[in-house]
Amino acid sequence: MKSSSRFSVPVLWLILFCPGAAWIGWQDGVANYERFFQDTSIAQRMLSQKTVQHEAVLATLAALANPPAPERLLPSLQPSMPQLQGLGLFRNGTWMATQAAPAELAMMLERARQLQRPVTLPQEQSRYWLVAPSGWSLLLDARQLLSADEFPPSLGVLTLDLGNGPLTLLARQPGDLSVGWTFDLRKPLGAVSQPFALHSWRTLTPADWPWPAWLTWAFASALLAVAGTAWQRTRAEARRQQEQARLAQMARLGSLGEMAAGIAHELNQPLTAILAQVRAAERLLDDEDERPAVRQALLASAAQARRAADIISRLRDLVQSSSPSTRAAVDAEQLMASLLFLRAEELARQGIRLSWSNASPGECPLGDRVALEQIVHNLVQNAADMSGTRNILVSGGVEDDAYVFHVSDDGPGITDEALPRLFEPFYTSRLHGMGLGLTLCETLAGAMDGQLSARNLDTGGACFTLRLPLAGADA
């Protein structure tokens, strides 16, 4: 028996570990690919912004009625555009520039005017002229578009094809790695005049594999394997416990049967007495002198009927669920002290300041404390989930014979489309929302004779208002 158990532990461990390790590796690879895809997209957008900037500079130069000479313009543009290597203007058959005219300038200028947009004229591997229909041209060095430190960290190798072969912009990995999982993505830049092909790839080497997660799962699966073999040795005990539970259930059913028999016995006595009294009254009705006895029989029947009703009432009180909680005066200061204790530090770590202001100390709303806590917690969480929120203010006070809570934030506010539908069930503007939180809050408010509403603030952000009855002096 012991030898069999020793053999089953490693087999069970392998059965558990191998699929789990494969799943961990796959999930880690998917996460790495998502980061790689996002970072490649970020790099593509950054490079596209640079190339679109070139078009904007050419458009600005074309709009100048009396532009300065290129020799004077170039030094003022280079601090913000280190990729700008030269500047030229072809006007009235004359080339005015900081660089010699490229060999195919006239042909590219004619093409730009036909297309009504700038066109590129590649030079050596990293440089190209961007020729505009206006006659202005920029000499650009693609290596200077972004420095290596500006590229996102998950990228390995990044190349840009200017039309004369790939130009390496980033090389954090050797380009010929043969061991590992290689991610590969190609995207064109977003500028119409410079739609250069961006090629990004990265290889996950053994150094990138999820070794800590695998080791953790190896230990956890070993514990599960040991626990599984121990469970095999205790199956008999488990069966005994199941049998005992079945016998206990049968005993409870027996008790229920005894209780039902007791109920029948208890009800049988008053019902039998009622029947006997009614039959006696029926016999005595024919005798005028027996009317007092008839009245007494009927009174006795009524008493027995009340006894039967009392028996049923006691049984109903025994099995019915608890009654709903009653409303009472809620201390707003205590309620908000609990909220600040639970949420202020957590929100502060997110860069959000939660504060409380009480305009009517000593006054209390009338409601259910648990429901009120749930509403305020949900409203604060909704405000914190809004992108850009940095301050959340909860204020309370008496307004028009009611106690009113305001939960306001300095976030982006509520869109015109979402504002009239906030309290509709299953309507949500958040990606992973269910659209039930505010609906539940409105339902809880209505159950306390309250009202929940929302609006946008003139200064920016949103404000939710909860209006509740004001507790009286004797509440």
C-alpha positions in Angstrom: 0.0 0.0 0.0 2.8 2.5 0.9 4.8 1.6 -2.2 1.7 2.2 -4.4 1.2 5.6 -2.7 4.8 6.6 -3.3 4.4 5.8 -7.0 1.1 7.7 -7.4 2.4 11.0 -6.0 4.9 11.8 -8.9 2.4 10.5 -11.5 -0.4 12.7 -10.1 2.1 15.6 -9.8 3.0 15.3 -13.5 -0.7 15.1 -14.5 -1.3 18.4 -12.6 1.9 20.2 -13.4 2.2 19.8 -17.1 -1.2 21.3 -18.2 -0.9 24.0 -15.6 2.7 24.9 -16.7 1.5 25.0 -20.4 -1.4 27.3 -19.5 0.9 29.6 -17.5 3.4 29.7 -20.4 0.6 30.5 -22.8 -0.9 33.2 -20.7 2.5 34.8 -20.1 3.2 34.7 -23.9 -0.2 36.2 -24.6 0.5 39.0 -22.0 3.9 39.6 -23.6 2.4 39.8 -27.1 -0.3 42.2 -25.9 2.5 44.4 -24.4 4.5 44.1 -27.6 1.5 45.0 -29.8 0.6 48.0 -27.6 4.2 49.2 -27.5 4.7 48.8 -31.2 1.5 50.8 -31.7 2.8 53.5 -29.4 6.1 53.6 -31.4 4.1 53.8 -34.7 2.0 56.7 -33.3 5.1 58.5 -32.1 6.8 58.2 -35.4 3.6 59.1 -37.3 3.4 62.3 -35.2 6.9 63.2 -36.2 6.2 62.7 -39.9 2.9 64.6 -39.7 4.9 67.4 -38.1 7.0 67.6 -41.3 3.8 68.1 -43.3 2.7 70.8 -40.9 6.0 72.6 -41.2 5.9 72.5 -45.0 2.3 73.8 -45.0 3.3 76.7 -42.7 6.3 77.6 -44.9 4.0 77.6 -48.0 1.7 80.1 -46.3 4.4 82.6 -45.7 4.2 85.6 -48.1 7.8 86.7 -47.6 9.6 83.7 -46.1 13.1 84.1 -44.7 16.0 82.5 -46.5 16.5 78.8 -45.7 19.9 79.5 -44.1 18.2 81.7 -41.5 15.2 79.3 -40.9 17.2 76.1 -40.4 18.9 77.1 -37.1 15.5 78.1 -35.6 13.8 74.8 -36.5 16.5 72.4 -35.6 16.2 72.6 -31.8 12.7 71.3 -31.9 13.3 69.0 -35.0 16.8 67.4 -34.6 15.9 65.2 -37.6 15.9 68.2 -39.9 19.2 68.2 -41.7 18.6 70.7 -44.5 16.0 73.1 -45.9 15.5 74.3 -49.4 13.2 76.4 -51.6 12.8 76.1 -55.4 11.2 79.2 -56.8 11.3 80.9 -60.2 13.8 78.3 -61.4 16.3 79.0 -58.5 17.2 76.6 -55.8 17.9 78.4 -52.5 18.9 75.9 -49.8 21.4 74.8 -47.1 22.2 71.7 -49.1 22.9 71.0 -52.8 19.8 70.3 -54.9 19.0 66.5 -55.2 19.4 65.0 -58.6 15.7 64.3 -59.2 14.3 67.5 -57.6 12.5 68.8 -60.7 10.8 65.5 -61.3 9.7 65.0 -57.7 8.4 68.6 -57.5 6.3 68.0 -60.6 5.0 64.8 -59.1 4.1 66.6 -55.8 2.2 69.2 -57.7 0.3 66.5 -59.6 -0.6 64.7 -56.3 -1.2 67.9 -54.5 0.8 66.7 -51.5 4.4 66.3 -50.4 6.4 63.3 -51.8 9.6 61.7 -50.6 12.9 61.4 -52.4 15.2 58.9 -50.6 18.9 59.7 -50.4 21.3 57.4 -48.6 20.0 54.8 -46.2 18.7 57.1 -43.4 18.0 60.4 -45.1 15.3 61.6 -47.5 14.0 64.8 -49.0 10.3 65.7 -48.4 9.3 67.8 -51.4 6.1 69.9 -51.2 4.1 71.4 -54.1 5.0 74.9 -52.9 8.7 74.3 -53.7 9.8 74.0 -50.1 11.8 70.8 -49.3 13.0 69.3 -46.0 16.1 67.0 -45.7 15.3 64.6 -42.9 17.3 62.0 -41.1 15.0 59.1 -40.0 17.6 58.0 -37.3 16.9 61.2 -35.5 13.1 60.9 -35.4 13.3 59.2 -31.9 16.1 58.3 -29.6 16.5 54.7 -28.4 15.4 55.7 -24.9 12.1 57.1 -26.2 10.9 53.7 -27.5 8.7 51.6 -25.2 10.7 48.9 -23.2 9.1 45.7 -24.6 10.4 46.3 -28.2 13.4 44.3 -29.5 14.2 45.3 -33.0 12.5 48.1 -35.0 13.2 49.0 -38.6 11.8 51.6 -41.0 11.7 51.2 -44.8 12.2 54.6 -46.5 12.1 53.0 -49.9 15.7 51.9 -50.3 15.8 49.0 -47.8 15.1 48.7 -44.0 16.7 51.2 -41.7 17.3 49.9 -38.1 16.0 52.4 -35.6 16.2 50.1 -32.5 18.3 47.0 -31.8 17.9 45.7 -28.3 18.1 42.1 -29.4 20.3 40.4 -32.0 18.3 40.0 -35.2 19.2 36.3 -35.7 17.9 34.7 -32.5 16.7 31.2 -33.4 15.6 30.0 -29.9 12.4 31.3 -28.4 9.0 32.7 -29.4 9.2 35.5 -31.9 6.6 38.3 -32.2 6.4 40.1 -35.5 4.3 43.1 -36.5 4.3 45.5 -39.5 2.5 48.8 -39.6 2.7 51.8 -42.0 3.2 55.3 -40.6 0.2 57.5 -40.5 1.4 60.4 -42.6 0.0 60.4 -46.2 3.2 61.7 -47.6 5.5 59.4 -45.6 3.7 56.0 -45.3 7.0 54.2 -44.5 6.7 50.5 -43.5 7.5 50.0 -39.8 8.7 46.5 -38.9 8.9 45.4 -35.2 9.9 42.0 -33.8 11.0 40.5 -30.6 12.0 37.0 -29.5 11.1 35.7 -26.0 14.3 33.9 -24.9 14.5 31.5 -22.0 15.4 34.5 -19.8 11.9 35.9 -20.5 10.0 32.7 -19.6 7.8 32.7 -16.4 10.2 30.8 -14.2 8.8 32.2 -10.9 5.2 31.3 -11.8 6.3 27.8 -12.9 8.2 27.2 -9.7 5.2 28.4 -7.7 2.9 26.1 -9.6 5.3 23.2 -9.3 5.2 23.6 -5.5 1.4 24.0 -5.4 0.8 21.0 -7.7 3.1 18.9 -5.5 1.0 19.9 -2.5 -2.1 19.0 -4.5 -0.7 15.6 -5.5 0.1 14.8 -1.8 -3.3 15.9 -0.8 -4.9 13.8 -3.5 -3.1 10.6 -2.4 -4.1 11.4 1.2 -7.7 11.8 0.1 -7.6 8.3 -1.4 -6.6 6.9 2.0 -9.5 8.7 3.7 -12.3 7.8 1.2 -13.7 5.2 3.6 -14.0 7.9 6.3 -15.6 10.2 3.9 -18.2 7.5 3.0 -18.9 7.0 6.7 -19.5 10.7 7.1 -21.8 10.7 4.1 -23.7 7.8 5.6 -24.0 9.6 8.9 -25.2 12.8 7.1 -27.8 10.7 5.3 -29.0 9.1 8.6 -29.1 12.6 10.2 -31.2 13.8 7.3 -33.6 10.9 7.8 -33.8 11.7 11.5 -34.7 15.3 10.6 -37.4 14.0 8.2 -38.6 11.9 11.0 -38.7 14.9 13.3 -40.6 16.8 10.7 -43.1 13.9 10.5 -43.5 14.0 14.3 -44.0 17.7 14.1 -46.7 17.3 11.4 -48.4 14.7 13.5 -48.3 17.0 16.5 -49.8 19.9 14.4 -52.6 17.5 13.2 -53.2 16.5 16.8 -53.3 20.1 18.1 -55.7 21.2 15.4 -57.8 18.1 15.7 -58.8 18.9 19.2 -60.4 22.4 18.6 -61.9 21.2 15.3 -63.6 18.2 17.0 -64.9 20.5 19.7 -66.2 22.9 17.1 -68.0 20.1 15.3 -69.5 18.8 18.5 -70.7 22.2 19.7 -72.3 23.0 16.3 -74.2 19.7 16.2 -75.5 20.3 19.7 -76.6 23.8 18.8 -78.3 22.3 15.7 -80.3 19.9 17.9 -81.3 22.5 20.4 -82.5 25.0 17.9 -86.0 23.4 17.8 -86.5 23.9 21.6 -87.3 27.5 22.5 -86.2 27.0 26.1 -82.7 25.9 25.0 -81.7 29.1 23.2 -79.2 30.1 26.0 -77.6 26.7 25.6 -77.4 27.3 21.8 -75.7 30.7 22.4 -73.2 29.0 24.7 -72.4 26.3 22.2 -71.8 28.9 19.5 -69.5 30.9 21.8 -67.6 27.8 22.6 -67.2 27.1 18.9 -65.9 30.6 18.3 -63.3 30.1 21.1 -62.1 26.8 19.7 -61.8 28.5 16.2 -59.7 31.2 17.7 -57.5 28.5 19.4 -57.0 26.9 16.0 -56.1 30.2 14.5 -53.6 30.8 17.3 -51.9 27.5 16.6 -51.5 28.4 12.9 -50.2 31.8 13.8 -47.5 30.4 16.1 -46.4 28.1 13.4 -46.3 30.9 10.9 -44.2 33.1 13.2 -41.8 30.2 13.7 -41.0 29.7 10.0 -41.5 33.1 8.4 -38.4 35.2 7.4 -37.3 38.2 9.4 -39.3 41.4 8.8 -37.7 44.2 6.9 -35.5 46.6 8.9 -37.3 49.8 10.0 -36.0 53.3 9.2 -34.4 55.4 11.9 -32.3 58.5 12.3 -28.8 58.0 10.8 -25.8 59.9 12.2 -24.3 61.4 9.1 -20.9 62.1 10.8 -20.6 58.5 11.9 -21.6 57.3 8.5 -19.0 59.4 6.7 -16.3 58.6 9.4 -16.7 55.0 8.4 -16.5 55.8 4.7 -13.4 57.9 5.1 -11.7 55.2 7.2 -12.5 52.6 4.6 -11.8 54.5 1.4 -9.7 57.7 1.9 -6.3 56.0 2.1 -7.1 53.6 -0.8 -8.2 56.5 -3.0 -5.1 58.6 -1.9 -2.9 55.9 -3.4 -4.7 56.5 -6.7 -4.1 60.2 -6.5 -7.7 61.0 -5.4 -8.6 63.1 -2.4 -11.8 62.2 -0.6 -13.3 64.8 1.7 -16.5 65.4 3.8 -18.4 68.6 4.6 -21.4 68.8 6.9 -23.4 72.0 6.6 -25.9 71.0 9.3 -24.2 69.3 12.3 -26.6 67.7 14.6 -29.3 67.0 11.9 -29.9 63.5 10.7 -31.5 61.9 7.7 -34.2 59.3 8.2 -33.4 56.0 6.6 -31.8 52.6 6.7 -28.1 52.9 7.6 -27.0 49.8 5.7 -28.8 51.0 2.5 -27.5 54.5 2.9 -23.9 53.2 3.3 -24.3 51.2 0.2 -25.6 54.2 -1.9 -22.8 56.5 -0.8 -20.1 53.9 -1.3 -21.4 53.2 -4.8 -21.5 56.9 -5.7 -17.9 57.5 -4.4 -16.7 54.4 -6.4 -18.4 55.6 -9.6 -16.7 59.0 -9.2 -13.3 57.4 -8.6 -13.7 55.2 -11.7 -14.0 58.3 -13.9 -10.8 59.0 -15.7 -9.2 62.3 -14.6 -10.9 62.5 -11.2 -8.6 64.0 -8.5 -11.0 65.3 -5.9 -14.2 63.8 -4.5 -16.3 65.8 -2.1 -19.2 64.4 -0.1 -21.3 67.1 1.5 -24.5 66.9 3.6 -27.0 69.3 5.0 -30.6 70.3 5.4 -32.3 71.7 2.3 -36.0 72.5 2.2 -37.0 70.3 5.1 -35.0 67.4 3.8 -31.5 66.0 4.4 -29.5 66.1 1.2 -26.2 64.4 0.4 -24.1 65.6 -2.6 -21.3 63.5 -4.1 -19.3 65.6 -6.5 -16.1 65.2 -8.4 -13.8 67.1 -10.8 -13.7 64.4 -13.5 -14.8 64.7 -17.1 -18.5 64.7 -16.2 -21.4 62.7 -17.7 -21.9 62.7 -21.5 -25.1 64.1 -22.9 -26.0 60.7 -24.2 -25.5 58.9 -20.8 -27.1 61.5 -18.5 -30.8 60.7 -19.2 -30.2 57.0 -19.0 -28.0 56.6 -15.9 -30.6 54.8 -13.9 -31.8 52.4 -16.6 -31.1 48.8 -15.7 -28.2 47.3 -17.6 -27.2 50.6 -19.2 -23.5 51.4 -18.7 -20.8 53.5 -20.4 -18.0 51.5 -18.8 -16.2 48.6 -20.6 -16.7 46.1 -17.9 -19.8 47.5 -16.1 -23.1 45.7 -15.7 -25.3 48.7 -15.5 -26.9 47.7 -12.2 -25.1 49.8 -9.6 -27.0 53.1 -10.0 -30.3 51.2 -10.6 -29.8 49.5 -7.2 -28.9 52.9 -5.6 -32.1 54.5 -7.0 -34.2 51.5 -5.8 -32.7 51.7 -2.2 -33.3 55.4 -2.2 -36.9 55.0 -3.2 -37.4 52.4 -0.5 -36.5 55.1 2.1 -38.8 57.6 0.5 -35.8 59.3 -1.0 -34.8 60.5 -4.4 -31.5 60.1 -6.3 -30.5 62.4 -9.2 -27.5 63.4 -11.2 -26.2 66.5 -13.1 -23.0 68.0 -14.5 -21.3 70.9 -12.7 -20.7 74.2 -14.5 -17.0 74.0 -13.2 -16.6 70.5 -14.6 -17.2 67.1 -13.2 -20.5 65.4 -12.0 -22.7 65.7 -8.9 -25.1 63.0 -7.6 -27.7 64.2 -5.1 -29.5 62.0 -2.6 -32.5 63.6 -0.9 -33.9 61.9 2.2 -36.6 62.7 4.8 -35.3 64.7 7.7 -35.4 62.8 11.1 -37.6 64.5 13.7 -36.5 65.6 17.1 -37.8 62.4 18.6 -36.3 60.1 16.0 
